[in-house]
């Protein structure tokens, strides 16, 4: 018997229930009106769809029955029975003769007093569910039924889950996007406070006639607003709503879970008290729809230990705001002084967080300054440009409502090209004309002439100033003063306490790092700065960049430990300090702490695009590539930039979808042709696909754009290794090793080049060096991969297989892991395992050209290998085998 909609008329009876009508369709099945022939009453029966008859869904359906059976409350739809047969699953429930709340509000007038009564009843039913450990997870007007006696009943707990139940991957997306809590929208763990947020949305809609985060049909946009935007003050839609109700809504809609009420019964009692006073207030008569006059109910608003979390401005319209930067301290002072009275404190508390919510930022790109000089040495020109550029960057960081686009995204000197690549709302251009001892600086604030992405840029304001070139602190101050004039605000230097010598050292280190990359010497120079200057978040940010580059390139824990000690000396919790801490925690693999820092940053900024990127960064570090893709898509929906396109391309590459990765990378290059990372990614995809000539072209472009990037040099060497052009390959590896001498991946590639060219002794020394370096460090997947291959090439197969076993535990599905396993097992003569991993490599997208090298020659004796090579485009692989075989070289290791 099918339960598809096409066979509704065939359904006449289930057990001892006579089917009367089909009254609804849900995500999991159909709902019927039926008559219980034994008890002679009408019931509602929900039947699971036939196509969902799988163990997971059957178990989920039974779980619903068990959860609902715990509940017995007049404001919750009651369960009566559960039917399970081999071809049938059905839930028998109380039939509510009435309408759902959404339909009721649309078709009938409902006075405010009635709305408050319904909210009280919903909260009371929800409290009972929470007492039983049940989270509804989809609380919305459609899931509230209003019966003939005007009582509200919570229904459709079908996606509820017990708090001690481990949800599957399909459960975390359950719920309707318009009623989700921020943590639910981000796929995080939920507790009953998620329902309180959804209840806050429902209450706001009932009392204000609008959604608290704006009415939009764009699912992604609304979810993004729920995650990161402040709710619209309820008085915007209902100006006379009492401040006590505004305050209660604010607590429910707090993005910080800890700031929501701690007890659902308390929420129910507050609505009950507010309802009783509303009913007793003449101005809130039963004829009132959404125009009540403001009432005074301040004695009801206090909740012990949790009375400072309202997020709405309850000031009358037109009243001026207090200065937001002093508001928190001002409120604290007022709360400590009882003479101002409870009503005044309540108003301030309701006002505070609303005023402190930042507006959507404008994105500012700072162009690299242009400089012409007469009689000034090139090194001094570079230092002057760097000092002025740094001063402008520091100025933009201080501007309220503006967000500085990272300098790594500003890859062009042309303003139009930068605007196209970064989607900047504004740009700051700088022209510098220098003599030997003085420079004339012109600062220009550029804005688009229209709303279109390709609008012409025009000058909104221009400031000119003269500076002496040998006084860099004075240069910084003069530039920042004029930047303040450009943006009509007062700016101060965060490095005002530095000496002239320290500030010049800071500028010089940053210039050298951006031109030539990270070196231990640069870090040592920063270490010589005074502790106070070193702890400054801006200086620490530079320290963070250099130390993390060194750590990732060398794997040496010393650099991470030095950064850890410095970051934890900082007393500030501003956004720069939090960014520093975020990247440190990711490097330490403390991903839960990193995610918590992102949530803290979200409370300081409304820069949703940047926050999505940080969430994606955590997901990438956690190898959760699909989640990273989702976050990057969310960021792209806000700002389509070359950097965002590259990021999502890279995530797709890790996820195994090389075609999508290629398309996104090519689109990134259309916005920013000088984005070397996109050329690097296109080269890597071509390398995996065996398109060696295309890969070489892309990597050569990337190397030309950024000669100091060791990854591009290494991959270009790999291309030549597979071509094969061993001399050119070694040339690239030597150049990369000059930038990172102890990088074991580069050392492994150079060792392989020597090996394949027949220089066995040289390759053996390099393999031994890799082992020596790697065994002394913490071992991530890259280290284990290099270790396994090095041991295998030295014919130390027990150690090689041990490293491979560890690698497969931490990075089992990576295509490079399959290739490493194929190589190790081939050299160890474990033929079956070798063939298995060759096939896994090929079926997961690795090109067959990677198996041209002589190490895999012994597999040519196996017909399955020949078949695999022919199937994947190498029919002549074994006919043209390289003369150097594993048997020939075996004696060289003795």
DRENDOLUM-186772 format. One record per residue (C-alpha): residue in three letters; x, y, z. Coordinates in steps of 0.001 Angstrom, whole numbers, padded with zeros to 6 digits, always signed. Layout:
N
ALAXYZ...
REM end
This chain:
894
UNK+000000+000000+000000UNK+001500+003342-001070UNK+001098+006518+000933UNK+002005+008809-001936UNK-000413+011701-002633UNK-001656+009964-005761UNK-003193+007181-003673UNK-004958+009174-000968UNK-008359+007916-002071UNK-007214+004318-001640UNK-006447+004858+002069UNK-009632+003913+003955UNK-008455+002313+007160UNK-005365+001976+009356UNK-005742-000567+012143UNK-009006+000245+013925UNK-009027+003816+012574UNK-011315+004792+009686UNK-009725+007388+007390UNK-012027+010366+006781UNK-009828+012845+004921UNK-006253+013921+004178UNK-005775+017164+006090UNK-002080+017907+005691UNK+001291+017118+004183UNK+004592+017411+006014UNK+008235+016767+005345UNK+007978+013185+006603UNK+004538+012165+005452UNK+000786+012759+005239UNK-001659+013658+008004UNK-005158+012197+007983UNK-008351+012924+009850UNK-009666+009592+011138UNK-012246+008106+013509UNK-011186+005840+016371UNK-013773+003022+016064UNK-013071+001776+019590UNK-013370+005048+021498UNK-015611+006785+018946UNK-013592+009982+018655UNK-011816+011873+015920UNK-008018+011640+015760UNK-005191+012891+013558UNK-002865+010265+012078UNK+000549+011087+010676UNK+001881+008415+008293UNK+005509+008108+007265UNK+006122+008397+003517UNK+006921+005104+001787UNK+010201+006411+000342UNK+011393+007157+003860UNK+011124+003552+005001UNK+014791+003375+005875UNK+016271+002473+009281UNK+017261+006071+010062UNK+013828+007519+009320UNK+011942+004677+010971UNK+014048+005196+014072UNK+013477+008926+013920UNK+009722+008410+013604UNK+009651+006055+016593UNK+011731+008532+018524UNK+009029+011129+017901UNK+006437+008831+019437UNK+008543+008184+022518UNK+009241+011890+022982UNK+005629+012915+022629UNK+004470+010168+024940UNK+006353+011912+027751UNK+004235+015015+027431UNK+000800+015616+028912UNK-000180+019278+028922UNK-003224+021220+027683UNK-001002+023356+025444UNK+000714+020426+023706UNK-000960+018158+021156UNK-001391+014774+022872UNK-000240+011448+021413UNK-002691+008518+021651UNK-001185+005593+019779UNK+001652+004347+017602UNK+001243+001894+014716UNK+004160-000099+013331UNK+003932-002877+010742UNK+006406-004036+008073UNK+004816-001660+005552UNK+003324+000977+007813UNK+004409+003547+010400UNK+001806+005902+011826UNK+001408+008225+014788UNK-002093+008701+016244UNK-002601+012092+017890UNK-005206+014357+019352UNK-007227+016045+016608UNK-007366+019802+017105UNK-010421+021281+015432UNK-009252+024745+014483UNK-006524+026552+012577UNK-002818+027011+012872UNK-001716+030317+014364UNK-000400+031712+011096UNK-003772+031210+009389UNK-005664+032464+012415UNK-003759+035748+012535UNK-004132+036205+008806UNK-007877+035601+008694UNK-009118+037003+012020UNK-008585+040059+014161UNK-006776+039146+017355UNK-006522+041797+020088UNK-003220+042264+021886UNK-004617+040730+025045UNK-005442+037530+023115UNK-001989+037457+021550UNK-000373+037770+024984UNK-002568+034927+026274UNK-001520+032681+023408UNK+002145+033487+024006UNK+001701+032608+027679UNK+000136+029263+026764UNK+002843+028472+024203UNK+005565+029259+026751UNK+003851+027063+029362UNK+003671+024120+026973UNK+007255+024692+025872UNK+008417+024723+029501UNK+006908+021265+030065UNK+008647+019948+026945UNK+011955+021373+028154UNK+011437+019758+031557UNK+011334+016409+029730UNK+014580+017127+027914UNK+012843+017828+024602UNK+013847+020590+022196UNK+011212+021455+019605UNK+013706+022879+017052UNK+011005+024224+014701UNK+008843+026528+016801UNK+006846+028806+014476UNK+003292+030004+013896UNK+002503+027131+011498UNK+003256+024640+014268UNK+000897+026234+016808UNK-002753+025136+016605UNK-005631+027264+017936UNK-008659+025157+018863UNK-012345+026084+019039UNK-011914+027273+022651UNK-009167+029693+021573UNK-006445+027702+023331UNK-002970+027372+021781UNK-001413+023922+021368UNK+002143+023169+020274UNK+002235+020613+017467UNK+004673+018952+015083UNK+007346+017871+017500UNK+008450+015442+014818UNK+011895+016964+014519UNK+012326+017435+018237UNK+015153+015559+019882UNK+015959+014529+023406UNK+018908+016436+024803UNK+020769+013191+025410UNK+020224+011894+021857UNK+023118+012054+019409UNK+021643+013537+016239UNK+022755+012326+012827UNK+024109+014559+010099UNK+020630+015035+008653UNK+019277+016356+011936UNK+021444+019431+012174UNK+019693+021149+009267UNK+016222+020503+010643UNK+013986+023475+011283UNK+012611+026390+009282UNK+015136+029035+008352UNK+012927+031996+009370UNK+012586+030715+012938UNK+016071+029352+013551UNK+018374+030466+016338UNK+021871+031641+015342UNK+023451+028452+016691UNK+020927+026320+014786UNK+021603+028203+011544UNK+025331+027525+011988UNK+024836+023816+012668UNK+026077+023985+016253UNK+024958+021979+019277UNK+021551+023034+020601UNK+019862+023199+023961UNK+016490+024542+025123UNK+017711+028125+024698UNK+017565+027653+020939UNK+013784+027236+021330UNK+013704+030442+023400UNK+015242+032366+020496UNK+012648+030886+018102UNK+009931+031732+020617UNK+011300+035289+020681UNK+010900+035501+016898UNK+007329+034196+017184UNK+006460+036630+019988UNK+007976+039555+018089UNK+005947+038673+014986UNK+002723+038421+016988UNK+003240+041715+018831UNK+004841+043742+016043UNK+003437+042235+012855UNK+006917+041788+011322UNK+009972+039572+011514UNK+012653+040902+013919UNK+015364+040507+011282UNK+013417+041921+008356UNK+010907+040326+006053UNK+012683+038782+003091UNK+012115+035790+000877UNK+015862+035288+000516UNK+016635+032339+002765UNK+020391+032892+002878UNK+020034+036600+003558UNK+017602+036055+006419UNK+019778+033354+007992UNK+022771+035677+007713UNK+020813+038419+009490UNK+019784+036015+012245UNK+023413+034975+012740UNK+025056+038381+012731UNK+022641+041320+012510UNK+020887+043027+015409UNK+017092+042689+015510UNK+015004+045679+014478UNK+013723+047500+017598UNK+010099+046428+018164UNK+009056+050046+018631UNK+009888+050562+014946UNK+006789+048510+014120UNK+004771+049127+017289UNK+005872+052485+018764UNK+003786+052196+021920UNK+004903+048720+022932UNK+005764+048820+026669UNK+009492+048830+027453UNK+009057+045758+029671UNK+007867+043711+026696UNK+010675+045133+024552UNK+013150+044100+027245UNK+011757+040565+027456UNK+011893+040205+023660UNK+015454+041479+023754UNK+016494+038790+026228UNK+014888+036068+024126UNK+016543+037323+020935UNK+020043+037650+022361UNK+022613+036068+020043UNK+024653+035135+023100UNK+023067+031944+024437UNK+024202+032759+027965UNK+022241+036017+027905UNK+018902+034345+027227UNK+016671+033415+030188UNK+017817+030373+032137UNK+014357+028916+032683UNK+011395+028564+030312UNK+008958+028561+033229UNK+010275+032021+034122UNK+009546+033173+030553UNK+006007+031779+030800UNK+005432+033528+034127UNK+006603+036857+032687UNK+004184+036626+029784UNK+001413+035614+032194UNK+002072+038645+034421UNK+002338+040961+031451UNK-000887+039483+030056UNK-002783+040095+033295UNK-001696+043719+033390UNK-002398+044189+029699UNK-005911+042858+030186UNK-006381+045186+033148UNK-005126+048246+031278UNK-007999+050210+029645UNK-005848+051370+026765UNK-005174+047737+025861UNK-008800+046764+025445UNK-009933+043690+023596UNK-010609+045859+020577UNK-006944+046759+020250UNK-005080+045127+017388UNK-001532+046511+017071UNK-001881+050056+018391UNK-001668+049882+022196UNK-000593+052972+024075UNK+002602+052482+026079UNK+001876+051180+029580UNK+004110+051230+032665UNK+004864+047709+033792UNK+008413+048093+035029UNK+007931+046107+038219UNK+007634+042906+036162UNK+010902+043049+034247UNK+013426+041757+036768UNK+014886+038278+036464UNK+017400+037397+039198UNK+020918+037218+037848UNK+019923+037911+034259UNK+018422+041339+033851UNK+020839+043178+031587UNK+020432+041481+028252UNK+017735+043387+026376UNK+018802+044286+022857UNK+016283+046952+021922UNK+016173+050726+022072UNK+012988+051580+023976UNK+013419+055359+023746UNK+010464+057338+022386UNK+010910+058227+018730UNK+013127+061248+018164UNK+014996+061039+021478UNK+018750+061451+021041UNK+021170+058677+021888UNK+023933+058716+024454UNK+027522+058427+023139UNK+027890+054698+022531UNK+031564+054452+023489UNK+030786+055627+027034UNK+027423+053956+027403UNK+028466+050699+029070UNK+030331+052463+031851UNK+027565+055036+032179UNK+024960+052304+032645UNK+027106+050532+035222UNK+027416+053772+037163UNK+023663+054376+037045UNK+022866+050871+038204UNK+025071+051346+041248UNK+023204+054512+042192UNK+019689+053673+043355UNK+018509+057298+043409UNK+017881+057147+039657UNK+015173+054549+040245UNK+014234+051242+038754UNK+012373+052681+035775UNK+015367+054719+034563UNK+017698+051737+034951UNK+015275+049543+033012UNK+015229+052040+030159UNK+019039+052225+030073UNK+019439+048463+030109UNK+016968+048142+027276UNK+018846+050845+025396UNK+022429+049711+025896UNK+022973+046725+023664UNK+020851+048178+020913UNK+023032+051274+020701UNK+026192+049189+020856UNK+025161+047027+017895UNK+027402+048076+014965UNK+025917+049011+011618UNK+026725+047063+008468UNK+030295+048121+007646UNK+031599+049893+004596UNK+034647+048187+003112UNK+037709+050345+002478UNK+040676+049361+000301UNK+043949+051228+000825UNK+045882+051423-002434UNK+049644+051042-002455UNK+050980+054631-002496UNK+052649+055975-005620UNK+055913+057816-004999UNK+058203+059935-007120UNK+061426+061246-005621UNK+064310+063528-006504UNK+067609+062693-004835UNK+066203+060121-002368UNK+067786+056686-002052UNK+065592+053731-003090UNK+065716+052145+000361UNK+064479+055382+001937UNK+061720+055677-000686UNK+060515+052192+000204UNK+060553+053015+003910UNK+058628+056268+003434UNK+055977+054502+001337UNK+055671+051735+003916UNK+055329+054200+006804UNK+052618+056200+005065UNK+050774+053067+003964UNK+050879+051662+007513UNK+049592+054949+008968UNK+046626+054935+006583UNK+045860+051302+007423UNK+045940+052072+011152UNK+043606+055025+010546UNK+040970+052988+008701UNK+040985+050361+011456UNK+039873+053059+013913UNK+036942+054340+011821UNK+033538+053418+013236UNK+031405+051634+010685UNK+034289+050877+008304UNK+036208+047683+007668UNK+039749+047610+006301UNK+040156+045196+003419UNK+043371+043223+004141UNK+046340+044435+002124UNK+046799+040890+000772UNK+043581+041371-001246UNK+044786+044655-002780UNK+046918+043065-005502UNK+046930+045915-008008UNK+047958+049575-008047UNK+045069+050582-010313UNK+042042+051859-008355UNK+039494+050507-010842UNK+041079+047047-010769UNK+041155+047031-006947UNK+037526+048151-006779UNK+036514+045319-009104UNK+038553+042707-007211UNK+037574+043688-003660UNK+034025+045089-004028UNK+035255+048021-001925UNK+032757+050701-000937UNK+035573+053241-000766UNK+039262+053444-001644UNK+042056+055598-000288UNK+044688+056612-002852UNK+047979+058260-001926UNK+050375+060221-004107UNK+053768+061138-002644UNK+056165+063685-004122UNK+059519+063699-002298UNK+062691+065762-002208UNK+065676+064641-000139UNK+064312+065664+003268UNK+060589+066355+002737UNK+057562+064892+000983UNK+054256+066345-000196UNK+051440+063857+000342UNK+047995+063872-001299UNK+045324+061664+000272UNK+042240+061014-001855UNK+039027+059365-000720UNK+037491+057594-003740UNK+033888+056393-003950UNK+031868+054804-006784UNK+029740+057236-008764UNK+026806+054801-008761UNK+025490+051556-007288UNK+026714+049385-010179UNK+029799+047252-009615UNK+031624+048876-012555UNK+030722+052446-011611UNK+033387+055094-012228UNK+035337+056142-009138UNK+035230+059790-008156UNK+037056+061808-005484UNK+034835+062498-002488UNK+037495+064478-000626UNK+041203+065327-000881UNK+043713+066329+001786UNK+047269+067559+001230UNK+050104+067687+003737UNK+053891+068067+003942UNK+056124+065890+006125UNK+059805+065520+006960UNK+061113+062151+005791UNK+063426+061365+008693UNK+060740+061584+011405UNK+058503+058554+010950UNK+056454+059085+014095UNK+055655+062598+012869UNK+054753+061190+009449UNK+052371+058727+011082UNK+050697+061419+013200UNK+050338+063860+010299UNK+048847+061189+008020UNK+046400+060035+010699UNK+045326+063609+011475UNK+044488+064165+007828UNK+042785+060792+007514UNK+040622+061939+010422UNK+039770+065089+008457UNK+038868+062975+005408UNK+036372+061023+007538UNK+035341+063845+009915UNK+036566+062110+013039UNK+039413+062291+015549UNK+042028+059547+015267UNK+044826+058587+017606UNK+047872+056441+017035UNK+047772+053031+018717UNK+051593+053157+018731UNK+051932+056599+020286UNK+054113+055166+023105UNK+056779+053857+020699UNK+060083+055649+020332UNK+061203+056897+016931UNK+063701+054036+016757UNK+061099+051394+017692UNK+058549+052675+015225UNK+061077+052751+012392UNK+062105+049186+013287UNK+058451+048101+013186UNK+057960+049672+009733UNK+061208+048189+008418UNK+060358+044678+009650UNK+056934+044809+008032UNK+058413+046044+004748UNK+061073+043319+004704UNK+058529+040615+005589UNK+056129+041595+002801UNK+058959+041820+000267UNK+061019+038770+001195UNK+058952+036565+003511UNK+059371+035422+007103UNK+062803+034808+008605UNK+063977+034044+012164UNK+066014+037273+012043UNK+062861+039360+011636UNK+061284+037656+014615UNK+064419+038237+016679UNK+064338+041938+015808UNK+060724+042171+016983UNK+061736+040412+020183UNK+064161+043274+020905UNK+061323+045831+021072UNK+060191+046915+024529UNK+057570+044606+026104UNK+054937+047349+026037UNK+055334+047918+022292UNK+055559+044190+021546UNK+052252+043611+023350UNK+050502+046243+021246UNK+047928+044313+019149UNK+049186+045878+015902UNK+052786+044842+016571UNK+051585+041450+017805UNK+049665+041037+014531UNK+052932+041381+012599UNK+054638+039044+015077UNK+051776+036584+014524UNK+052151+036645+010724UNK+055905+036047+010833UNK+055884+033396+013566UNK+053031+031410+012005UNK+054681+031499+008582UNK+057844+030127+010156UNK+055906+027507+012104UNK+053965+026277+009069UNK+057096+026247+006886UNK+059355+024464+009354UNK+057066+022741+011838UNK+059275+024036+014660UNK+057182+024404+017845UNK+059461+027205+019086UNK+057736+029768+016863UNK+054285+028750+018035UNK+055382+028814+021670UNK+056848+032317+021308UNK+053618+033590+019758UNK+051540+031853+022433UNK+053507+033577+025199UNK+053165+036996+023554UNK+049456+036774+022728UNK+048583+035778+026266UNK+050439+038808+027616UNK+047925+041081+025899UNK+045317+042630+028133UNK+043106+043915+025309UNK+040099+042042+023941UNK+039569+044338+020954UNK+039067+042942+017468UNK+042776+042995+016517UNK+043749+041122+019674UNK+040979+038588+019080UNK+042116+038023+015496UNK+045632+037335+016784UNK+044264+034864+019314UNK+042037+033216+016699UNK+044884+032334+014343UNK+046996+031131+017253UNK+044258+028750+018433UNK+043816+027364+014908UNK+047557+026758+014659UNK+047416+024954+018009UNK+044497+022890+016652UNK+042198+024276+019375UNK+039325+024608+016946UNK+036544+024839+019531UNK+038338+027785+021151UNK+038839+029363+017723UNK+035111+029067+016976UNK+034306+030662+020334UNK+036587+033589+019461UNK+034672+034077+016203UNK+031452+034303+018189UNK+033075+036907+020444UNK+034180+038852+017374UNK+030624+038708+016055UNK+029498+040572+019153UNK+032006+043357+018369UNK+031395+043742+014657UNK+028625+043443+012117UNK+031057+042369+009424UNK+029172+039226+008467UNK+031293+038490+005403UNK+034528+038408+007425UNK+032914+036316+010167UNK+031746+033739+007609UNK+035308+033573+006318UNK+036627+032891+009829UNK+034031+030163+010370UNK+035093+028668+007041UNK+038756+028866+008088UNK+037940+026789+011177UNK+035977+024302+009077UNK+038901+023943+006656UNK+041268+023316+009562UNK+038828+020662+010777UNK+038760+019043+007306UNK+035010+019790+007109UNK+035153+021030+003538UNK+031409+021012+002860UNK+030806+023240+005884UNK+033589+025546+004711UNK+031965+025737+001277UNK+028641+026689+002876UNK+030290+029517+004827UNK+032201+030770+001795UNK+028961+030776-000205UNK+027370+032869+002528UNK+030288+035298+002395UNK+030047+035452-001404UNK+026358+036326-001158UNK+027385+039494+000708UNK+030571+040418-001176UNK+031642+038884-004461UNK+035385+039386-004340UNK+038333+037713-005997UNK+039547+036525-002603UNK+036192+034942-001704UNK+036052+033217-005095UNK+039542+031836-004551UNK+038643+030640-001055UNK+035613+028669-002223UNK+037626+027307-005147UNK+040245+026025-002732UNK+037569+024446-000511UNK+036087+022654-003530UNK+039571+021437-004451UNK+040014+019859-001019UNK+036492+018445-001243UNK+037479+016665-004458UNK+035433+018713-006946UNK+038215+019926-009199UNK+035888+021140-011944UNK+034040+023517-009622UNK+037353+024570-008109UNK+038687+025410-011561UNK+035598+027448-012490UNK+035714+029503-009283UNK+039473+030087-009647UNK+039037+031274-013244UNK+036254+033614-012135UNK+038549+034973-009426UNK+041137+035769-012094UNK+038567+037677-014151UNK+038136+039991-011150UNK+041830+040088-010239UNK+044271+038894-012940UNK+047171+039431-010507UNK+045782+037068-007856UNK+048683+034627-007882UNK+046900+032193-005530UNK+044273+031533-008217UNK+046958+030765-010804UNK+048600+028494-008240UNK+045322+026642-007677UNK+044722+026233-011428UNK+048216+024842-011716UNK+047628+022376-008885UNK+044359+021154-010464UNK+046105+020694-013816UNK+048933+018835-012047UNK+046466+016432-010415UNK+044792+015909-013786UNK+048109+015140-015468UNK+047935+018261-017685UNK+051615+018992-017103UNK+052083+021734-019726UNK+049009+023627-018490UNK+050184+023236-014909UNK+053628+024621-015766UNK+052037+027663-017457UNK+049886+028437-014409UNK+052705+027934-011897UNK+055086+030074-013951UNK+052519+032910-013822UNK+052182+032458-010066UNK+055945+032444-009528UNK+056311+035592-011645UNK+053620+037306-009564UNK+055088+036172-006227UNK+058646+034809-006474UNK+058891+034235-002717UNK+056018+031732-002498UNK+057686+028371-001883UNK+054520+026434-002738UNK+054552+027634-006353UNK+058258+026922-006745UNK+057758+023433-005302UNK+054811+022605-007538UNK+056619+023926-010588UNK+059465+021565-009664UNK+057006+018672-009373UNK+055677+019405-012848UNK+059182+019166-014273UNK+059803+016018-012233UNK+056855+014329-013947UNK+057624+015781-017379UNK+060429+014512-016816UNK+063016+017303-016719UNK+065032+016470-013608UNK+067561+019288-013982UNK+064827+021955-014126UNK+062996+020248-011277UNK+066062+020372-009042UNK+066555+024040-009943UNK+063057+024860-008618UNK+063539+022802-005448UNK+066878+024479-004706UNK+065231+027908-005100UNK+062419+026886-002727UNK+064880+025471-000174UNK+066782+028755-000199UNK+063603+030347+001186UNK+062801+027505+003606UNK+065891+025330+004233UNK+064317+022757+006564UNK+061018+022299+004764UNK+060704+018522+004607UNK+058236+018509+001698UNK+060701+020391-000510UNK+063525+018172+000717UNK+061480+015086-000191UNK+060890+016399-003714UNK+064582+017178-004163UNK+065484+013709-002861UNK+063037+012160-005326UNK+064592+014148-008178UNK+068055+012871-007247UNK+066679+009339-006919UNK+064955+009321-010302UNK+068064+010792-011959UNK+070130+007927-010516UNK+071991+009969-007873UNK+071289+007396-005194UNK+073831+008530-002629UNK+072619+012144-002736UNK+068999+011087-002454UNK+069801+008786+000464UNK+071380+011668+002397UNK+068326+013817+001788UNK+065897+011078+002896UNK+067907+010651+006099UNK+067794+014403+006689UNK+063993+014398+006302UNK+063680+011621+008881UNK+065996+013397+011304UNK+064054+016663+011082UNK+060590+015080+011158UNK+061172+012692+014067UNK+062136+015659+016266UNK+058860+017527+015642UNK+055133+017031+016212UNK+053799+014997+013315UNK+050827+016236+011299UNK+049590+014548+008129UNK+052223+016251+005949UNK+055050+015160+008236UNK+053745+011578+008327UNK+053438+011512+004549UNK+057014+012676+004089UNK+058244+010276+006765UNK+056507+007235+005258UNK+057905+007917+001779UNK+061428+008613+003057UNK+061554+005370+005075UNK+060207+003434+002099UNK+062867+004821-000270UNK+065504+003794+002280UNK+063922+000301+002299UNK+063159+000600+006020UNK+059720-000801+005464UNK+058676-001509+009036UNK+059097+002186+009931UNK+057488+003230+006641UNK+054395+001106+007281UNK+054170+002415+010841UNK+054180+006030+009621UNK+051642+005123+006931UNK+049362+003554+009540UNK+049455+006783+011576UNK+048809+008820+008428UNK+045758+006754+007528UNK+044345+007367+011002UNK+044450+011164+010692UNK+043937+011745+006942UNK+042441+008596+005491UNK+040500+010078+002544UNK+043107+012456+001165UNK+044221+011659-002365UNK+047853+012211-001313UNK+047415+009569+001378UNK+046286+007043-001250UNK+049310+007883-003391UNK+051695+007593-000446UNK+050214+004207+000431UNK+050547+003049-003190UNK+054205+004062-003232UNK+055086+002543+000148UNK+053359-000779-000595UNK+054919-000967-004078UNK+058435-000468-002726UNK+057702-002936+000098UNK+056403-005456-002491UNK+052954-005632-000896UNK+051397-006007-004303UNK+047724-006335-003384UNK+047795-003282-001099UNK+049748-001357-003712UNK+047186-002097-006437UNK+044316-001240-004105UNK+045783+002197-003371UNK+046710+002845-006999UNK+043066+002280-007886UNK+041885+004485-004996UNK+044199+007272-006162UNK+042966+007087-009739UNK+039266+006822-008925UNK+039569+009833-006600UNK+040936+012032-009372UNK+044722+011621-009381UNK+046143+011476-012899UNK+047877+008326-014094UNK+050986+010374-014968UNK+051930+010124-011284UNK+052484+006394-011835UNK+054879+006845-014746UNK+057873+007034-012415UNK+060136+004019-012211UNK+059206+003151-008613UNK+055954+001621-009919UNK+057636-000494-012621UNK+057310-003735-010603UNK+053516-003419-010821UNK+053731-003845-014588UNK+054047-007577-013900UNK+050452-007419-012643UNK+047636-007398-015199UNK+045290-005334-012947UNK+047860-002512-013018UNK+048049-002646-016790UNK+044250-002529-016987UNK+044147+000475-014629UNK+046753+002333-016664UNK+044905+001675-019907UNK+041569+002686-018362UNK+043027+005960-017107UNK+044810+007069-020256UNK+048219+005362-020073UNK+047904+002282-022349UNK+051656+002268-023085UNK+052782+002741-019477UNK+054378-000681-019107UNK+055606-000970-022697UNK+057674+002183-022182UNK+058812+001495-018638UNK+061786+003433-017403UNK+064985+001403-017301UNK+065771+002277-013687UNK+063784-000295-011704UNK+063426-001046-008069UNK+065483-004228-008508UNK+068383-002350-010122UNK+068575+000265-007380UNK+068055-002117-004487UNK+071756-002849-004182UNK+072606+000830-003835UNK+071169+000885-000319UNK+073391-001848+001031
REM end
